[in-house]
Amino acid sequence: MIATVILVMVVLIFLGIPMAVALGVASFTPWLMNSSFAGTPAVVLRSMLTSLDSITLLAIPLFMLSGAIMAKGGISKKLFDVFAIFIGKRTAGIPCAVIITCLFYGAISGSGPATVAAVGVMCLPILIDLGYDKVFSCALVATAGSLGVIIPPSIPMVSYGIMTSTSIGALFTGGIIPGVLIAVALMVYAWFYCKRHGEDKEKVAKNHEELLKVGYWGVLKEGFWALLCPVIILGSIYSGICTPTESACVSVWYALFVSLFIYKTMKPKDIIPYMLEAINSYAGLCMMISVSMAFAKVLTLLKAPTLLATFMSDTFGSKYAFLIVVVIAMLILGMFVDGGPAVTILSPILLPSATALGVDAVHFGIIMVCCLAVGLVTPPFGLNLFVGAPLVDEQPMKIGRAAIPFIGAFMIALLLIVFFPQLTLFLSR
């Protein structure tokens, strides 16, 4: 019966049926095949409703709302200027400043595509004006934008925490070192690229001189409120002052305060459209989480996690062999489907097998989210490619080909994260 349920889900997805609908139909399949099955329609619907009765779940739309406000408030430009004035004159300084901007902006938005959109709109014209190839520049932003789902606060980490009852605070803490490591790997490749292909030093120097006219103190003063945002969000969580949901609420009020009264880049009348934007973005994800919880409940009643854990334990003698198989499977899956739903669906199924082999739940969650980040920029359906490509008027597949070396650097960092769990668990413990 388990095979039938999975087959129904896969067939419906490949037929183009929305994933939430496919999961819903698959959840009812065992009862339709056997009316005595414990997973009755009442049980499935109850699981869907119960999964939404969660204060933690409110963190997702709140982080989405604060990210939308910050994006419209010009926060990415303030961040970029801070990093560009310090390292912009060095070899690959501007591309590296873009990567660091994505790293910090990810600590505001919690979303990969949102990071690509906000940073790309501002940084891509600068990169192109300074003589960098537009396809390379877009591939850089699309790949670095994936840091948005790794650096806390991360929306996929919240989803993983809810689906597996793992501490979201521990996941946030565990994502810091991996996120920085991946950013460093991307910067190393950017440096090699610029060394090999060269840079227009005159244009770069002129751009740096323009920033120097404002002065180090002037740029820092302008960027102070933008730099303070991730400190407030993460500091309130790690200090124990706020829960992730409360911190998300604080981030919304902070974003409104900075955008309305400090930078004055938005007006009160803009608040409602931003709220609607966040709600529209959250609605599909909310439905996905609800149906995924019901699907996981049905699989549990079918004893699928137990059977899978036994199979994995018998098949793989090492937890690292298991993790490599999971990484490969997630990367392949990420080429064809959105990684967010994949994490939501697979995490409660695979985690029992992982823990049976001695893999820490936080470490496993970070690995899955990192695979999701790679999927965001992997052809043919990497979402970041479709967000970034129109910004430079190119085809997504062309950007995807240029992103392959960046993906290679990303994968080196991912392997280090897999084989050295201390990188993830050092801060979370």
N, C-alpha and C positions, 0 to 999 in steps of 0.2 A: 504493500500500500504506500510506503514511503516513496518508492520509485515513481509510482503513479502521480503522487502529489507534486513531486519535483518536475516530472515530465509535463504536467498540465501547466505549471507556472512558466517553464521555459518556452513551451509552444506558444502560449498566449503573448509572452514578451516579444518573441520573434515575429508574431503576427502584427505587431505594432500596437497591441492593447496597452494602455497606461499601466505602469508597474503596480500601482496601488490596487487597481482593479484585478490584475493578474494574481496578486497575492491573496486578495479577498476570495476570488473563485477557488483558488487552490486550498484555502483554509476550510471551505465548505465541502470539498471533494471527498474526504474520508467519511463524513456523515452521509453524503449522498450515496456512497458505495455500500455503507453499512449503517443502518439507522440505529443500531445499538451502540455505536461508537460514542465515547464519552464527550467528544468535542462537538456537542450539538450547536445549532445556530445560536441558542441563548448563551452558551459558554463563549462562543466566538465574539458575539456582540458585546458581552460583558467585559471581555478582555480588551476590546477596542476602547470602550468607554473608560475603564479603570486606568488604562495606560495614559489617558489624557488628564486624569485627576492628579496632577503633579505640579507642585510649586517650582521644582527644578526646571520643568519644561518651559516655563515662562522666560528663562534666561535667553532662549534662542531668539524669539521675536524682539526682545529688548536689545540684545547685541546687534541684531540686524538694523534696528531703528537708529541706534547710536552711530553705527557705521555709515548709514545713509546720510545722517546729519553731518558727520565729520567729512564725508566725501564732498557734499555740497558746500561745506564751510571752508574749503581750500586748505585743509590740514596737510595734505600730501606735499603741497608746494613749500610750506613752512619747514617740513621735515627735510625735504630735499636740499633746501638752501643751507641748512645747518651742516649736513654731511658734505655737501659740495664745497663749502668754503674751507673745510679742513683737509680734504683729500683730493679735491677736484683737479689739482695741478699735477698730481702724480700720474704715472703710467696706469691706464685703465681707471683713473680716479673717478671720472664721471659715471661709467658703467657700474663701478663698485658702489658709488653713492646711490645709484638707482636701486641696487640690490638691498642695501641697508635701509633705504626708504621703504621698500616692500616689507622688509623684516619688521620695522617699527609700525608701519601702517597695518600689518597683519595683527598686531597687538591691539588694534582699535576695531577693525572690521570683523575679524574672525572668519572671513570668507575669501577664498582664492579669486573667484571672478570679480568680486567687489574691489579687491586690491589691484587686480590688473586694470580695471576700468578707471579707478581713481588715480593711480600712479601713472598709467599709460597715457591718459589724456594730457597730463601735465609734462611728463618726462620725455615721451617719444618725440615731440617737436624739438625739444632741446637737443636730444641725441642726434637727430637728423641734421639740425642746423649746425652742429659742431662737426659734421662730416662722417658720422658713423653710418654704416649701411643700415637702411631702414628695416630690412628683413632680419638682420642680426639683432637690431635694437628691439624689435617686436618679440623675437624669440627670447631675448633676455628678460623682458618685462613679463612675458607669459609664464616663463619658468619660475622666475623669482616671485611672481604673484602667488604661486602655489604655497609659498611660506605662510600665506594667510590662514591656512587650515592647520598648520603645525604649531606656530607661535600662539600661545594662549592670549586672550580667550578664543578658543576654537569651537565653532558650531558643531563640526563632526565629533569632537571630543565630548561635547555635551550629549549628543545623540548616543555615542558609544557608552557613556556613563549611565545614561538612563536605561539602555537596553540590557546592560550587564550588571547593573547595581555596583559599579565601580566608582570610587571617589573621584568626582570631577575636579576637585582641588588638586588631588595627587596627579591626575592626568595633565592638568594645566602646568604644574611644576615639572612633570616629566618631559614636557614638550620643549622646554627652554633650551637645554643643551643640544638636543637633536636639531632644532630649528637653526641655532647659531652655526652648528657644524655644517649643515646643508648650505647655508648662506656663504660660509667660507669656501666650500667646494665650488660653488658657482663663481665666486670672485676669483679663485685661482684660474678657472678656465677663461674668464673674461680677461685676465691679465695676459695669459698665453696668447689669446686671440689678438689682443692689441699689440703685443710684441711682434707677432707674426705679420699682421696686416698693417700695422702702423696707425698713427693718429694724426690729426691736423693740430699740431702743437700750438700754432698761432691762434686758431679759433678757441682752443681750450684755454690758453693763457688769457685771451681777451675776456672770455666768460668769467674766469676767475677774478680778473681785475674789476669787472662790474660788481661782483659780490663784495670785493674788498672796499669798494666805495661806501657800501653800507657799514662795513666794519664787522669784526668778529663779534663784538658786543651787541651791535645792532641786529645781526642775524640771530644770535642766541636769544636776544630779548623777544624778537618776533616769533621765534620757534619754541619759546619756553613753554607756552600753554599746550602746544601740540606734543612736546616731549613729555609733559607732565601727565598726559592722559593715560598711557599704559601704566605709569607708575601708580596712579590712583586706582585703576581697575585691578591690577594684579596685587598691589600692596595691600589693598583692603581685604583681598581673599587670603593671601598668605599670612597676614597678621592675625587672622581670625576675627577681624572686625565685621566682615560681611560674608554671607554665603555667596556662591556664584550668581544666584538670581538677584540678590540685593545689590551686588556689585554691578550687574548689568543695568539695574535701575539707576544706580549712581552715575554710570557712564552716560545714560541718556540725559540726565539733568546737567551733567558736566558739559556734554556736547552742545546742549542748548545754550548754556551760559556763555561758553566760549564763542560760539557762532553768532549769537545775538548781541552780546555786549562787549566782547573783547575784539574779535576780528570784524564783527558787524557785516558778515557775508550772507546773512539770511534775515528774513523778516518773520514776525509772528504768523503771518498768513501762510507761510511755507510749511508750517508744522504739520497741518492736516495732510497735505499731499505726501509728506515723508512717512507719516504714520500709515497711510494707505499702501504705500510702496512696501513697507516692512510687512504689513499684514498679507498682502498678495504674495510676497516671497515666502512667507511662513506657512501659508495655508496648505500648499502641496506637501511640504515637509512634515507638517503636523499630521496630515492624513497618512503619509508614508509611515511615520512612527507608530501610529495607531494600528494600522493593518499589520505592520511587521510584528508588533507585540502579540497580536492574535495568531499570526502565522507561527511564531515561535512557540506559543502555547499549544497549538495543534501538534507541532513536531515533538514537543515534550511528551504529550500524551501518546504519541506513536513511538516514544523512546528513541527518537532519532539521535539526539545528542549523546546518549549513552552508547548506542551502537557505533556511532562515529568515533567516540573517544576510545572504545575498545579496538576498533579497526586501526586507528592511528597509532595506538600504543603497540599493537602487534606488528604493524607494518614498519614504523620508524623507531629505530632503537635510540635515536638521539633527538633531543628537542630542536636542535639546529637544523637537522634534515627536515623536520616537520615545518619549521618556520620558513625555510627556503621554498618548500612546495607551496606554502600559503602565499608567500611573496610573488612567486611566479604566477600562481592562479589569479591573484588580485591584479597583477599588472596586465595580464591577458584580458581579464574581465573589464579592466578600466579602459581598454581600447574601444570597447563597444557599448558600455553602459555607464551611466553616471555613478561615480564611486561612492557618493553619499548614500544612496539606497543600498548599495552593495555592503557597505559597512553596517548599516542598520539591520539588514537581513542576516548577514553571515556572522556577525559578532556573537550573538547568543548561541549560535549553532557550533561555532568553532572554539569558543572559549573553554568549554568543558574539556575538550581534547587537549588544548594548550596547557591548562592547569594540571591535567593528569600527567603530562610530560614534564612538569616543573617550570613552566613558563609563567612569570608574574603577569597578573591581569593588566597592570598599568603598562608594562613593557609591551605586551601583545597589542594593547590599544594604540600605543604610539606607532608601532610597526604598521598596523592597518591604516592609520591616518596618513602615514608617510606614503604608503602605496596609493592611497586616494589622491595625495598631492601629485604623484607622478602621473596618475591617470588623467588629471586635469589638463595636462599638456601633451599627452600621448595621442598621436594620430590613430584612427581617423576622426574620433569624436571627442577629443579633448576640449572641454568647455572653454578653458582659457584661450585656446587658439581662436575660437569663434568670437570671443570678446575682444581679443587684441587685433586680429587681422583687419577688421574694418577701419581701425584707427590709422593704418598705414596704407589702406586701399590695396591689400594683397589677399591672395587665397589662403585659407587656413592650412591647407596641406603644405604650401610652400613655407609657411612659418613653422609648421611641424617638422619639416626636414631640417631647417636651420636650428631647431631646438634639440636635435639628437645629441650633439656634443654636451649641451647643458644637462640633458637627461642622463648621459653617461657619468658626468660629475656628481649628479644627484644620486645615482645608483651606488657609486663608491661610498658616499656618506651613508646611504641606507644600509649597505652591508656592514659597515662599522657599527651602526645602531643595532642591527640584528645580533651580531656576534659579541658585542660588548654591552650587555644590559646595564652595566654601571653608568653608562652615558645617560640612560633614561632614569634610573632609580636613584642616582646619587643625591639629587636635590629633593626628590619626593619622599625620601626616608629621613 
